[in-house]
Amino acid sequence: MTILLDESVPRVVKIRLHEFSIATVQEMGWTGMKNGELLAAASQQFTVLITADKNLRYQQNLKGHRLSIIVLPTNQVSLVVTLLPVIQDTLRAIQPGDLIQISLP
């Protein structure tokens, strides 16, 4: 499983979930890409995209994508840290093409 963190996702996710192969949009040189371009590029090299962009599902046609997407409820570091166990469990269970929106407890 290869995971891409969107620009808005705190890097603490990559640091704390070191068991997974994770890259960031910044590391890939994709900073500033529009969502459609990002999805196309990500689907070529990654199996999962983690984002905090709650509008992604409404802005893009996700049908037919094999890329799985996890949408975080916030990009606030302190809250994302509390969600790490949920993110980890979601990554273990996610299937190709899934779009999973994580909620705050």
N, C-alpha and C positions, 0 to 999 in steps of 0.2 A: 504494500500500500504506500503510495506517495501522496503527500499532502501539501497543498499550497495555502499559505495564509495571505488573505487579502490585506491591502494597505492599512485598513482600519483596525486590524486585529493586533492586540498587544503581543510583543515578542515573547512575553512570559509564557505563552502557550507553547512555543517552540522549545524554550529552555526547560520547562517543567515536563513536557511530554517527550522526553528524549528517546523513548523506546520506539518512536515512529520516525519515519523518514520525512522530515518537514523542511520546506523551503519557503521563503517569503517573496512576495511580489517584488520587493526592493532588490533582493538578491538575484532575482531572475532578470532584472533590468526592465521590468514591466510597469514601473511606477507611472501613473497618469493614464494608463490604458482605459478606454471606455469598456463598460461591462461586456458588451458583445464580443469585442476583441479579446478581452481577458478570458472569457469562457472558451472561446475557440482555441486560444493558445494553451490554456490550462488543460483542456481535454486531450491535447496531444501528448502531454508529459506527466499528468497527474491523475489520480483516481478520485481525490477529494479536494474540494475547496471549502475553506472555513472563512466566513465573512461576517461582518456585523451590519451589512447592508440589507435592511429588512425589506426594501423595495425591489430587490433583485428579481424576485419571483414574478413581480408585476411588470417589470420593465423588459424582461427578456423571455423569449419563447424557449422554455427548458425541455419541451418534448423532444424525445429522440437523443438527448444528451446522455452519455454513459457516465459523465462526471457526476459524482455525488456531491451534494452541497449541504453544509451545516451552517445555519444562520444563528449567530449569537444575539442575545437580547440587548447587549450593550458592548461598548469597547472600553468601559471604565475598568482599569486594571484591577482594582480591589474586588470588584464583582466578578470579573472573569476568573480570577484566582479561585473564588469559591465554587465556580462552575467546572473546574478542571476534572473532577471525578466524573461528572456527567458527560463532558466532552470525550473523555477517555472511553467510557462505556459506549457512547454513541459511535465512536470510531470503530470499536470492536464489532458492532452489530450492523453497521451501515451496509447497504447493498448498492450496486451500480444504479445510477440514475435517481437515487433517493434524494429528496429535499427534506431535511429535518430542521425544524425551528425549535431551538432550546429556549425554555422559559426560565425566568427568575423564580426561585423557590418562594 
